[in-house]
């Protein structure tokens, strides 16, 4: 067995060796003893499973409302800036008629 075969075994039957067929389990256990890459693969799979089985992280109360309010304020500020007339003259430039 090689690491790719171990990965396939884990994908199909999970990372618990007790669920693997005896002949495959023995080969996998031998590979795990001999291969750092195989041990790293199994550790990674277990870490992902643990992360996915952890309780969900809940957002603080009112977070969604604060995000929407900030977005509305930003959009309002952007719209207001576009509608206000721009004064392109430098502050010290006197207004002179063109033409």
C-alpha positions in Angstrom: 0.0 0.0 0.0 1.2 3.5 -0.7 0.0 6.9 0.5 -2.4 7.4 -2.4 -4.1 4.0 -1.7 -4.3 5.0 2.0 -6.0 8.3 1.0 -8.5 6.4 -1.1 -9.2 4.0 1.8 -9.8 6.9 4.1 -12.0 8.7 1.6 -14.1 5.6 1.1 -14.3 4.2 4.7 -13.2 7.0 7.0 -10.1 7.4 9.2 -11.1 4.8 11.8 -9.0 1.7 11.1 -11.6 -0.6 12.7 -13.9 0.1 9.8 -11.3 -1.0 7.2 -11.2 -4.6 5.8 -8.6 -6.7 7.7 -6.2 -7.1 4.7 -6.3 -3.3 4.0 -6.1 -2.4 7.6 -2.9 -4.5 8.1 -1.3 -2.9 5.1 -2.4 0.6 6.1 -1.1 0.1 9.7 2.3 -1.1 8.3 2.4 2.0 6.0 1.6 4.3 8.9 4.5 2.8 10.9 6.9 3.3 8.0 5.8 6.6 6.4 5.7 10.1 7.8 3.6 11.2 4.8 1.0 8.6 5.7 0.9 9.6 9.3 0.6 13.3 8.3 -2.3 12.4 6.0 -4.1 10.6 8.7 -3.5 13.4 11.2 -4.8 16.0 8.6 -7.9 14.0 8.0 -8.6 13.7 11.7 -8.0 17.4 12.3 -10.5 18.2 9.5 -13.1 15.9 11.0 -12.6 17.4 14.5 -12.9 20.9 13.1 -16.1 20.0 11.2 -17.6 18.3 14.3 -16.9 21.2 16.6 -19.9 23.3 17.7 -20.6 26.2 15.3 -19.3 29.6 16.3 -22.1 32.0 16.8 -21.8 35.7 15.9 -22.4 38.2 18.6 -25.9 39.5 19.0 -26.7 42.4 16.6 -23.6 41.8 14.4 -25.6 41.5 11.2 -27.6 44.7 12.0 -24.3 46.6 12.6 -22.9 45.3 9.3 -26.0 46.4 7.3 -26.0 49.8 9.1 -22.3 50.4 8.2 -23.0 49.4 4.6 -25.9 51.8 4.4 -23.8 54.6 5.8 -21.0 53.9 3.4 -23.3 53.9 0.4 -25.1 57.1 1.6 -21.7 58.8 2.0 -20.6 57.7 -1.5 -23.9 58.8 -3.1 -23.7 62.2 -1.3 -20.2 62.8 -2.5 -21.2 62.1 -6.1 -24.2 64.5 -6.0 -22.4 67.5 -4.3 -20.9 69.9 -6.9 -17.2 69.9 -7.0 -15.3 73.2 -6.8 -12.2 72.5 -9.0 -10.7 76.0 -8.4 -7.8 76.2 -6.1 -8.6 78.3 -2.9 -6.4 81.2 -4.0 -7.6 81.3 -7.6 -9.9 84.2 -8.3 -13.0 83.5 -10.3 -12.6 84.8 -13.8 -14.9 84.6 -16.7 -13.6 82.4 -19.6 -13.9 83.5 -23.1 
